[in-house]
Amino acid sequence: MARIEKNGLALDETLYDFLVTEALPGTGVDADRFFSEFSKIVHNLAPKNRDLLAKRDAFQLTEGVPSRRSAARKRQSGTRQPDRHPQSAG
C-alpha cells in the first residue's frame, strides 16, 4: 500500500488521488490548503483522541472486554479466543 506524505500526514495513495482528482475539484478548495488545514485538525486532536482511546481501553478491561491492542496482538500471534457471545441457533 503506497503512502503519500503531505503536511505531516501519511495518506493512502488511493485516498489522496481521489481527494485531489475527484472530491476537491469544483469545491473552490485548493488541495494544498485542504491538506494544510486537515493536518492541523488531525494533529490538534491527536492527543485528545489518544486519551479517549486509553479511557475506552480501561473501561473495556473493567468490563472484561479485551482492548483492541490485546486483540490485535492475539490475531498476530495466531491465537484466537472463543466467541464470547456465540450465535444462538434461533
Buried (B, 14 or more C-beta within 10 A) or exposed (E): EEEBEBBEBEBEEEEBEEBBEEEBEEEEEEBEEBBEEBBEEEEEEEEEEEEEEEEEBEEBEEEEBBBEEBBEEEEEEEEEEEEEEEEEEE
